[in-house]
Amino acid sequence: MSIRHDDASVPRVSAAGWYVVALAVCAAVGAVVLRHTVFPLLSVNNDEGIYLLHARTLAAGRLFPSAPDPAQSYLPWLGTVIDGHYVLKYTPFVPAIYAVGLLLTGSIDLALAVIAATAVIVTYLLGVELGGTRRVAALAATLLALSPLTMIQSAMVLSYLPALILMQAAVLGVLRGRRRDQVWPVVAGGAALGVAGAVRPYDAVLLLGPLAVWLAVTSAGRRWWLLRWLLCGLAAPAVVVLATNLAATGNPLRLPFALLEPDDRLGFGGRRLYPGDGLHEFGLADGLRSVGDHLWLLGGWACGGVVLAAAAIGAAVRRRLSAPAAMLGLGGVAFLIGYVGFWGAWNAAELWGGIRYVGPFYLVPVLVPLVQLGAVGSAAGAAALLARGRRMGLAVIVPVVTAVAVLTGFVVTGAVRDNRVLTDHDRDLHAMLTGLPGRSLVFVAASPAFLGHPSPVTANGPDLDGRQLYAIARGVDDLTVAADHRDRSAYLLRMAAAYNRSPSSPSTARLERLAVRSGKQVDVAITIGPRSVTGAVRSARLVFTAGSHRLTVPVDPRAASSFTLTVDADGLDPTDLTASTARTPGNPTSPQATASTVRGGRGTSVTVALLATDPYGRERTVDRQILPVRLALSGAPAVTVLGSLGPVDEIGTGTRPPLGLTLTAVPGAVR
């Protein structure tokens, strides 16, 4: 970085270089501190769990986590099952960075620190290469390091900051090699480009596309030389991608990203994140709104976002930018236009809303042209103001810098505050689960049916051998899981439907002790808490489904209700449901269950759902539980049920799951 040679030919680092080194060290320390104080249990971006699980798997010497039978019961967030192992959604390059840290230190802290420091240093080096002075390049590095988006992302196990480093390294290598007529920088740039393309291909194409076109047009007589060595660098990442794609998907040209859900893709239309996700209609207006929301947040999450954008535009208008810098600016514009057609940004901004707490992370690549061009424009503007008079210049510069500092501090403080609230919820959950005696098996009533969502606490390691083993509450397979782990005490974890979606969302989590009961029939107590349905409600009903059999009974959404369900081998019929205290407003007597059939119904487990209808006739699911049931294969008709013995602990505040399913007391029948 900014090395010069004096008369004695001894390498010396400039003052700007030493400043950037100190800044990089501060960024590294800040990343680790934020990691331990704000994100010790990961963040609300559950993709962190994917990268961490992949890193731990690679550190253990395997490419994929193993998937024991029944594989769907241990399915990690956004994973899928292929040939006895779990295929995770992303390529292994970024997890490999964290895996190296795990191997060297047993922690990901080293990897986080290196990524944060490298982002600062590469930004400085690229600033120098783009034609700026060392001071301007140091300003660009400072703006990147002090951006709240960079600070928060540096403490998270995600790909956005590594991808930013890789794309800047690719540009730096190609430009430096082209300018100096050196091979090795171009090869290194090609390797960085190859990894960046494997990690975030859409981002790399959008941001670097204009620069690539400019290089092709202006490198007359040297195009083949540049392309040849660029391809040499690309070769190794390409081979890794093809090999891992082949191992993961069976097709070297098919990325794991598309393996889980074909409708998770670019463009407008019906989109979904995972199988079972409701189809979301994504249109042009949605794309424009999502990019607008990201840009609005970037105004505060980038250090001086609006000021930098204005300064960058001013530098472009006054032609103070080098051609490569201008191409990066065009790349930033192309990036924003391209993301109008990416539904993931809309999902993050509108459906999930997590960008309000961890920043507009999809726009991390836009920080490259923003800080580089913004630094050039800001430095030129400040110099012009000071040239008119020091006092006059400072009268403008000081308020602007103060406003930027205040806004940056406000955003960082708010982000830390909100994320610590979310982390405190997960701390309580983690304490409740790790406080269980001995080795435990915890079934998680998750929706959607993945582990590590909505809380990263409920995630397994790659060997599925932790003190707490988590499994998804799915139905009859739960009995197989319980039988495979008889040495563990079994529990059911139920979390509020909107657990940790925001700092003010419900954080309730209830832990219930489970037991297996067998017999000709098993009785289960069904309870509904008072005022279990919030908002305007016209009616409510309780629906029991087992295979093709269905029972429906009306309930009062404002009063407590209780029933006894008799589970036997003959399927569901009205005589299997007995009301205890349930009453409806128009019928003071016990409500009667009505039977129906479900076309295509399969399985023996009983699903219990509480449904509510609003005054407009729209019905929604308030709560839902699955009671695992298995019929005897031979002999006398008998059933085996995995049911709750009742709550053992509860944490959090807000809405609680209203449904309760508890095995009735039968001495000697539990195992």
VEXMARTOR-70763 format. One record per residue (C-alpha): residue in one letter; x, y, z. Coordinates in steps of 0.2 Angstrom, whole numbers, plus 5000, padded with zeros to 4 digits. Example, Ala and Ser with C-alpha at 12.3 -4.5 7.8 and 13.67 -1.06 7.14 Angstrom:
2
A506249785039S506849955036
// end
This chain:
671
M500050005000S500750174995I502550114996R503950234989H505850214988D507050344995D508750374989A509450224999S508150114990V507350065007P505450045006R504450165016V502550185019S501850355017A500850445030A499250405021G499750225021W500150215039Y498450295042V497550165032V498450025042A497850105058L496150115051A496149935045V496649885063C495249985070A494049905058A494649735062V494449765081G492749845078A492149695069V492649575083V491949685096L490249705087R490249515084H490349475103T489249615109V487849635096F487849465087P488549335098L487149215093L487149275075S485849405068V484049405062N484749375044N484649185046D485749155030E487149175043G486749005049I486948935032Y488749005030L489248955047L488648775045H489548765029A491148835036R491048715051T490748565039L492248615028A493348635044A492848455048G493448395031R491848375022L490948475008F489248435014P488348405031S487748225032A485848195032P485348045043D483647965041P482348045042A483348185033Q481948315032S481848315051Y483548395053L483448505037P484448665040W483748835034L483648845015G484448675013T483948525003V484348335003I485348254989D486048074991G486148065010H486848245013Y486248425014V486548545000L486648715006K486148864996Y487748954992T489448904984P490848854996F492049004993V491449125007P491248975020A492948925016I493649095022Y492749065039A493248885039V495148935039G494849045054L493948895063L495448785059L496748905064T495948975080G494348875083S493349035080I492749145066D493449305074L495049295064A494049285048L492949425052A494449535057V495449495041I493849535030A493549705039A495349755038T495549695020A494049795014V494849955020I496549915013V495849864996T494750014995Y496350124998L497350034985L495950044972G495750224975V497550254971E497450154956L495950244950G496950404949G496650484965T497950554977R498450444992R497450575003V495950554992A496150364992A496350365011L494750475012A493850335002A494450205014T493850305029L492150335021L491950145019A492550095036L491450225044S489850175035P488650095047L488249965033T490049915033M490249915052I488649805054Q489049685040S490849665046A490249575061M489049455052V489449285044L488849335026S489549355009Y489249545005L490849615012P491949475005A491149504988L491449684989I493349644992L493349524978M492649644965Q493749784970A495249664970A494749614952V494649794946L496349834955G497249684948V496649714930L496949904930R498649884938G499249744927R498649834911R499449994916R501149914921D501049784908Q501249654921V500449474920W500349424939P499149574944V497949524929V497949344934A497649384952G496249504946G495549364936A495549244951A494649374962L493349404948G493049214946V492749194965A491649354965G490649284951A490449124960V489849204976R488749344969P488649324950Y487249454947D488149584957A489849554948V489049574931L488049724935L489449824944L490849774933G489949764916P490249944910L492149934915A492349774906V491549854890W492750004892L494249884894A493749794878V493549944868T495150044874S496349894874A496649894856G498149774852R498149714870R496449634871W497049454868W498449474881L497249544894L495949414891R497249274890W497949314907L496249354914L495549184909C497149104917G496549184934L494749134931A495248954928A495448894946P493848964953A492948904937V493548724940V493048734959V491348794954L491048664941A491648524953T490648584968N489048604957L489248434950A489448364968A487948464974T486748464960G487348324948N487548464935P489148564933L488248714926R486848714939L487148814955P486548754972F485548924973A484248854961L484148684968L482948714982E481548824973P481548854954D480449004957D481749094967R482549184952L482749344943G481349434934F479549474937G478049354941G477649234954R479149204966R479449104982L480949074993Y480648894997P479448754993G477848785003D478148975003G476649064997L476749124979H477249314979E476749414964F478249524960G478049664948L478949824941A478149934954D478749814968G480549814961L480550004960R479850024978S481149904985V482649984976G481950154983D481850085000H483650024999L484250194993W483250285006L484150185020L485850195011G485750385013G486050355032W486950185031A488350245020C489450375029G488750535021G487750445008V486750585001V488250705002L489350574993A488150544979A488050734976A489950744977A490150594965I488950674952G489850844954A491450754950A490750674935V490050834928R491650924931R492550784923R493750754938L493550564936S494750444927A493950334914P493950184925A493150274940A491850344928M491450164922L491250104940G490050244943L489050184928G489150014936G488350074951V486950144941A486749984931F486749894948L485249994954I484349974938G484649784938Y484049764956V482349824951G482149654943F482749554958W481349494970G482549454984A482849644987W480949664988N480749525000A482049595011A481349765011E479449735011L479049555016W480349525029G480949705033G482649655040I483649795031R482949915044Y484049825057V485549755048G485649885034P485249885015F486449745013Y486049704995L486749874990V488449844998P489349834981V488650014978L489750074991V491250044979P490850184967L489950284981V491550304992Q492750314978L491850444967G491150524982A492950544990V493550624973G492150744973S492150784991A494050824991A493850934975G492351024983A493251054999A494751124990A493751234980L492851304995L494451335004A495251424989R493851554991G494451585009R494851475023R493451555034M492151545021G492651365016L492651305034A490951385037V490251265024I491351115027V491151105046P489251095046V489150965032V490450855041T489550875058A487850835050V488650675042A489450625059V487850655068L486850555056T488150415055G488150405074F486250405075V486150255063V487550155071T486750185088G485050135082A485649985074V486649925089R485149955100D483849865089N485049715086R485449705105V483549685108L483449555095T484949465102D484249475120H482749375114D483849245107R484949245123D483449205133L482949065121H484748995121A484849005141M483148915142L483748775130T485548755137G484848745154L483948585151P484648435161G485748315152R485748285133S484048335126L483148315109V482148475105F480748465092V480548635085A478748685079A479448785065S478548875050P479348855037A480048685041F481848725043L483048725058G483948895062H482348995057P481649105064S483049095077P484849035074V484848965091T483848815085A485248755073N486348595074G488148575070P488748475055D488848315066L487148325074D487948275091G487748425101R487148425119Q485548495112L484948405096Y483648495086A482348415075I480848485065A479148445072R478448365057G477248215061V477548035061D479348055058D479548125075L479247955082T480647885072V481848025078A481248005096A481647815095D483347845087H483847955102R483047865117D484547925127R483948105126S482548185135A481248245122Y480448425122L479348525110L479848705107R478448825102M478849005097A477649145093A477249155074A478149325072Y479549285084N480949415082R480349485066S480749655074P481249725091S479449745095S478849575089P478349445101S479749345108T478749215117A479449035117R478748885126L479548725130E478548565134R479048395140L478648255127A478248075130V477747925120R476147835124S475447675116G473747585117K472147545109Q471747725111V472647885118D471748035125V472348205122A471748365130I471548515118T471448685126I471248855118G471749005129P470549155132R470649295119S471649185108V471149275092T471649455091G470749585080A469049595073V468349415072R466649355066S466949175070A468249035074R468348855072L469548715077V469948585063F470748415066T471448325051A472148145050G472448075032S470748095023H469748125039R469348295045L468348355060T467748535062V467048615078P466548795081V467448885096D467249055104P468749165100R468449265116A468349125128A469348985134S468848815127S469448635130F469148465122T469648285124L470248205108T470248015107V471647945095D471247775089A471547665074D469947705066G470247875060L469348035065D467448035068P466348155079T466348035093D468248055095L468048235101T467248275117A466948455123S467248505141T467048695144A466848755126R465348865122T464848975107P463949145108G462349075100N462348905107P462548885126T462748695124S464348605119P464648625101Q464548475089A465948415078T465548385060A466548265049S467148275031T468448205020V469948275012R470448224995G472148154993G472448155012R473848045018G474647995034T474047955052S474648105062V473348225068T473548415063V472548535074A472248705068L471348855075L470648965061A469749135062T468649225050D468649415050P467049515047Y467449515028G467349325027R469249305026E469949155035R471649145043T472649015053V472949075070D473948925077R474348755071Q475048595079I475448425073L475148275085P476348135079V475347965077R475847795071L474747645069A475247465073L475847365058S475047205065G474147135079A472747215088P472347395083A473447515092V474147685091T475747765097V475747955100L477148075104G476348205115S476648335128L476548315146G476448505149P477548655149V479148655158D479748835154E479348995145I480249155140G479849315131T478349435130G476949465118T475749345109R475849165115P475349015105P473548985110L473348805106G473848675119L473948485116T474348375132L474248195135T472948155148A473648065164V473647875162P474747795175G476047675168A475647715150V477147835146R478847785140
// end
